[in-house]
Every structure is written in structure tokens, then in C-alpha cells.
Amino acid sequence: APEQAGGSATTAVRIVYYNGTTTAGLSGAAEKAVKAAYGQAETMALKNATKSDYTTTLVVDLSGKHPQEAARIAALLNGVTGPLPAGEARPDGDLLIISGKP
């Protein structure tokens, strides 16, 4: 494997996308926006959230290791950062993005 230049190497951030609304394709649209802005974003899964009444997009730092990325992605998606909501399954990944719609 080729060596990466020191200092500029970014580790992949594993992201899970939940659609927290009844609008089809919202989590896919979020994934597209994140992928365009962050090449190191690795999609783990796209699925529907347990609840479908989210009015704001929520970015959860599941690993506790990516607060800056979570904040940047929340800003990109006009969302907020916060803890995993009660009732939602904790997925395997670094960040969870639950798409919401006002």
C-alpha cells in the first residue's frame, strides 16, 4: 500500500443514515451531501429511524471521537448535534445522522 503523507491523513468516519421522516429518500440525500463534502465519509447503512416525526436533522457522535466532524456535518445539513434519542437503535458506526424535516 502506498504511504500517506504525514499530517494530512484523515481516517474514515463510519456514518449510519436514518430517515426520521415519512419523506422517501431523505437519508439518501443526506448521504449524497455528506459524501460530496467529506470524501472520508464511509456509509455503513441507510435505514428508517424508529420514529418518523423528526423535525430537525440530528447528528449523533456515537463513538465520542468525532465531535468536530459531527458539528461540521450538522451545519452542512442545517441540523444539530445531540445524544442518541430514546427508542432509537444504536447502530454500528462512528456517527449517526437522523434526517428530519420541518
C-alpha positions as CSV (number, residue, x, y, z in Angstrom):
1,A,0.0,0.0,0.0
2,P,1.3,3.5,-0.8
3,E,2.3,5.6,2.2
4,Q,0.2,8.6,3.1
5,A,1.8,12.0,3.6
6,G,2.2,12.7,7.2
7,G,-0.2,15.0,8.9
8,S,-2.8,15.2,6.1
9,A,-4.1,11.6,6.6
10,T,-7.7,11.5,7.6
11,T,-9.2,8.4,9.0
12,A,-12.5,7.3,7.5
13,V,-15.6,8.2,9.5
14,R,-18.2,5.5,9.5
15,I,-21.6,7.0,9.1
16,V,-25.1,5.5,9.5
17,Y,-28.0,7.4,8.0
18,Y,-31.6,7.1,9.4
19,N,-34.6,8.7,7.7
20,G,-36.5,10.3,10.6
21,T,-39.5,11.3,8.4
22,T,-42.1,9.8,6.1
23,T,-40.4,11.5,3.1
24,A,-38.8,8.9,1.0
25,G,-35.1,9.4,0.0
26,L,-34.2,11.9,2.7
27,S,-31.4,9.8,4.2
28,G,-30.0,9.2,0.7
29,A,-30.0,12.9,0.0
30,A,-28.1,13.5,3.3
31,E,-25.6,10.8,2.3
32,K,-25.0,12.4,-1.0
33,A,-24.4,15.8,0.6
34,V,-22.0,14.4,3.2
35,K,-20.1,12.4,0.6
36,A,-19.7,15.4,-1.6
37,A,-18.3,17.5,1.3
38,Y,-16.3,14.8,3.1
39,G,-14.5,12.2,1.0
40,Q,-13.5,10.2,4.1
41,A,-17.2,9.5,5.0
42,E,-17.9,5.8,4.8
43,T,-21.5,4.8,4.6
44,M,-22.4,1.9,6.9
45,A,-26.2,1.8,6.4
46,L,-29.2,3.7,5.3
47,K,-32.5,2.8,7.1
48,N,-35.6,4.3,8.6
49,A,-35.5,5.6,12.1
50,T,-37.9,4.1,14.7
51,K,-39.8,7.4,14.8
52,S,-40.8,9.3,11.7
53,D,-41.6,12.7,13.2
54,Y,-38.2,14.3,13.5
55,T,-38.5,18.0,12.6
56,T,-34.7,18.7,12.7
57,T,-31.8,16.7,11.4
58,L,-29.8,15.2,14.3
59,V,-26.1,14.2,14.1
60,V,-25.0,11.8,16.9
61,D,-21.4,11.2,17.7
62,L,-21.8,7.5,18.6
63,S,-18.0,6.9,19.1
64,G,-17.4,10.1,21.1
65,K,-14.3,10.6,18.9
66,H,-15.7,12.8,16.2
67,P,-17.2,15.9,17.8
68,Q,-15.7,18.3,15.1
69,E,-17.0,16.2,12.2
70,A,-20.4,15.9,13.9
71,A,-20.6,19.6,14.3
72,R,-19.5,20.3,10.7
73,I,-21.9,17.8,9.2
74,A,-24.8,19.2,11.4
75,A,-24.0,22.7,10.0
76,L,-23.8,21.3,6.4
77,L,-27.3,19.7,6.8
78,N,-28.8,22.6,8.8
79,G,-29.1,20.2,11.7
80,V,-28.0,19.9,15.3
81,T,-25.7,17.6,17.3
82,G,-27.1,15.6,20.3
83,P,-27.3,12.3,22.0
84,L,-28.9,9.2,20.6
85,P,-32.7,9.7,21.1
86,A,-34.6,7.3,23.4
87,G,-36.1,4.4,21.4
88,E,-33.7,4.5,18.5
89,A,-31.4,1.5,17.9
90,R,-27.7,2.2,18.4
91,P,-26.1,1.3,15.0
92,D,-22.5,0.2,14.4
93,G,-20.7,3.3,13.2
94,D,-18.9,6.5,14.3
95,L,-21.7,9.0,13.5
96,L,-25.5,8.6,13.1
97,I,-27.4,11.1,11.0
98,I,-31.1,11.1,11.5
99,S,-32.7,13.2,8.8
100,G,-35.6,15.4,9.9
101,K,-38.0,17.7,8.1
102,P,-39.7,20.8,9.5
